[in-house]
Amino acid sequence: MKIKYDREVDILRITFKDTDIEESGEDKAGVIMDFDIDGNVVGIEILQASKRIDNPFAIAYEIESNAIIS
């Protein structure tokens, strides 16, 4: 997973899988979800991130202790 905030255009991008994007959809205004050819979510973009998120620079990363990671 990769998280990138671009201050110049005020977009927060979360990439779950680095692959070709087949389709994108904006379920809520300013929140765009990207899908691969199989319909899996591979990324999320948040437009005007500084207005929607308290601090787009802050990241808390947690892994559940009993989670299985492959």
C-alpha positions in Angstrom: 0.0 0.0 0.0 1.2 3.5 -0.8 -0.2 6.8 0.5 0.7 10.1 -1.2 -0.5 13.6 -0.5 0.1 16.2 -3.2 -0.1 19.6 -1.6 0.0 21.5 -4.9 -3.3 20.0 -6.1 -4.6 19.0 -2.6 -5.2 15.3 -3.4 -4.6 12.4 -1.1 -4.1 9.1 -3.0 -4.1 5.7 -1.4 -2.9 2.9 -3.7 -3.6 -0.6 -2.6 -2.2 -2.4 -5.7 0.0 -0.9 -8.5 -1.9 -2.1 -11.5 -3.8 -0.7 -14.5 -7.1 1.1 -13.6 -10.0 -0.3 -15.6 -12.7 1.9 -14.1 -13.2 4.8 -11.7 -16.3 5.9 -9.8 -17.2 8.8 -7.6 -19.6 7.4 -5.0 -19.4 10.6 -2.8 -18.5 14.0 -4.3 -14.7 14.3 -4.2 -13.9 10.7 -3.3 -12.9 8.6 -6.3 -12.5 4.8 -6.1 -10.4 3.0 -8.8 -11.0 -0.6 -9.8 -8.9 -3.1 -11.8 -10.2 -5.3 -14.6 -11.6 -7.8 -12.0 -13.6 -5.2 -10.1 -11.2 -5.0 -7.2 -10.6 -1.7 -5.5 -7.0 -0.7 -6.2 -7.0 2.9 -5.2 -8.8 5.8 -3.6 -8.4 9.5 -4.3 -9.7 12.2 -2.0 -10.0 15.6 -3.7 -9.6 18.8 -1.7 -8.1 16.6 1.0 -7.1 19.4 3.3 -10.8 20.4 3.6 -12.0 16.8 4.2 -9.3 15.5 6.5 -8.0 17.1 9.7 -4.3 16.5 8.8 -3.5 14.8 5.5 0.1 14.4 6.6 -0.7 12.3 9.7 -0.7 8.5 9.3 -1.5 5.8 11.9 -0.8 2.3 10.6 -2.1 -0.7 12.6 -2.0 -4.4 12.0 -4.3 -6.6 14.0 -2.2 -9.0 16.1 -4.1 -12.1 14.8 -4.3 -10.9 11.2 -3.0 -13.2 8.5 -0.9 -11.3 6.0 0.1 -13.0 2.7 
